[in-house]
C-alpha cells in the first residue's frame, strides 16, 4: 500500500468537491479560490492510497488523507474516500458506517 500524490484528474475533482461544499465562498471569487486551493494542494501534506482495505466488513477502495499544517491532532486529520465514483469527505464514524453498509449491499446483489 504505497501512498502517492493526487493525479491531475483527482486534483481537479477534489477542487470541484471543495468548492461545491462552500469552501471559501462568499469571501472571494471562485477563480481566486481555485488558485488558492491549487497552490495549497501542491504543498499540502497529503497521500492517496489506491487499494486501501479495512478488515471485513469494511471499506475497500481509494482513500485520500490530509494532515493539518497548523496543529497535529488526530481528530482534525481529513479523510476522503471515493464512493460511487465521487470523492466524499468522511466526517465521522456514522458516515463511514453508512458507506460501508452501502458497499456491503452492493456485494450481496
Number of C-alpha atoms within 10 A of each C-alpha: 9 9 15 12 16 18 10 9 9 15 16 13 14 21 19 14 16 18 15 10 10 9 15 16 13 8 9 9 11 14 9 12 18 17 12 12 19 16 11 11 16 12 8 15 13 18 17 22 18 16 12 16 15 9 7 9 11 14 20 18 13 16 22 24 17 16 17 15 9 6 9 10 9 9 8 12 14 15 18 18 23 15 18 10 7 12 19 18 18 15 14 10 9 10 12 16 14 11 19 18 15 13 17 15 10 9 8 6 5
